[in-house]
Amino acid sequence: MVIGLDFAKKYGKLRYGIIFNVTKVISCGTKYLGFKRYSCRDCNRNKSVAFSCKGRFCSRCGKKQTDQWVSKASNVLPKTRWQHITFTMPDSLWPIFWLNRDLFGLISGIAAGIIKEIATKKNLVVGIFTALHTFGRDLKRNVHIHLSVTCGGINSKGKWQKLFFPAEPIKKMWRHRVLELFRFQYISSNLKLPSAYQNAENFNNWMSSLYEISWYVYLQKPSDDHKRNIEYLGRYIKRPPISETRIENYDGKQVTFKFLDHYNNTIDRITMPVMQFIASLIMHIPDRYFRMIRYYGFLSNRTRGVQLPIVYKAINQIVHKKTKLISWRLMIWLNFKIDPLFCYNCNKCMNLRQVYYGLSPPLLLIRINELLSTPRY
C-alpha cells in the first residue's frame, strides 16, 4: 500500500485504466469483491471462498480465463489446419504508440486486412483472430500482433478450399500499410511525435528510412494438430505481461525476474528498483473496454452466427451446442489434486450457505484509497 502511494507521488496522474485494473488486482481474492460461504452439515465447519477480480492485469485470473477460453475454443474453432503469424515493426516506432494510444486500435485491423485481401483474391472467406501485445518478455515496449488464420476458407458455394499464404508479399504489405497509417495520421495532424520528428522533412526522411529496411514477420509452419493449435493460441489470449512464477526475488527495494531470451535461447534475469518494475508493468495495461483480442472473417462476431455453421458442414465437424467451462473447483483439482470443498472431518462435500456481494469498482476504489491514507503503525 505504501509503495502505491509513493509511486503515485513520483509519477503523478495515471490513466483510469491503470487505476481500475490495479485496484482490482489488489482486491483479488479478498472479501472486498464478495465471497461465498460453504459449510459442512455434520460438523458445521465453515469455509469462505472470495471472488476473483477477473482483471486483465491479474496473472491468477489470466490463467483461469485462458483455461476457460481453451475449453470453449476447442469446440468452437474449426478443426482444420491453422497458421500462426507474428507481425512486428522496428523498435523506433514503439514509443509513438504511447503518445498516440488510438493507434493500438488500428494495427490489428491492418494485419487482418492483409490476410483477408489474400483470401479475397481467391474468393475465399477465412477465419482470423488477432492478439495485440505491447510488451516483450523483458517487459520493455515491443508492439506486435499475434495472428492466427485457417489455412483455407469457404468459397461462394459453401465448399472448403485450401489456401497458402506467401511470406514475402505479407511482409511488404505489412510494412507499407503501417507506414501509410503513420503518414496519414501525420498529414491529418493527429500524430504526436518527439520534437526530432515534428518537422515535415525529418518525418518523411524517417519514414523513408523505415521503408528501406526489412520488417520481421514470422510465419510458423501450418499445423493440423487441433489441441496444439488451441493451446498455442491460449498462450497469447489472456495473459498479463508477466506471471508470478517469473518473479524470483523482492527485498522491499528491488525486484528480480527471469525471462527467456529468444536470440540465444537462454534464461536471463533482470534486477530493477521496485518503482521502475511497477512502471514497466502498468504501462502495458490497456484502457478500459479496449479489445486486445479481435476476430475477423467467418469468426467475426457479426457474421459467425451465419458462416460458422457453413464452415462446420464444409469440414464435417460436429459441434456440441454447449461447452462446459472449467470451474475454480475443477481447476484446483486438476492442478493440485485437492478438492477445496471437501470436509476432511466428515469425508463429505461442503454445501453453499450464503453469497456476499462485494463493492462496485467506484466504491472499491474509495475503500482502497481509505486504506492507503490510513497510517499502518
ABEGO torsion letter per residue (X at the ends): XAAAAAAAAAAEBBBAAAAAAAAAAAABGBAAAEBBBBBBAAAGBBBBBBBBAGBAABAAAAAAAAAAAAAAAAAABBBBBBBBBBBBBBAAAAAAAAABAAAAAAAAAAAAAAAAAAAAAAGBBBBBBBBBBABBAAGBBBBBBBBBBBBEBBBAAGBBBBBBBBAAAAAAAAAAAAAAAAAAAAAAGABBBBAAAABAAAAAAAAAAAAABBBBBBBBBBBABAAAAAAAAAAAAABBABBAAABABBAGABBBBBBBBAAAGBBBBBBBBAAAAAAAAAAABBBBGBBABBBBEAABAAAAAAAAAAAAAAAGBBBBABBBBBBAAAAAAAAAGBBAABBAAAGBBBBBABBBBBBBAAAAAAAAAAAAABBAX
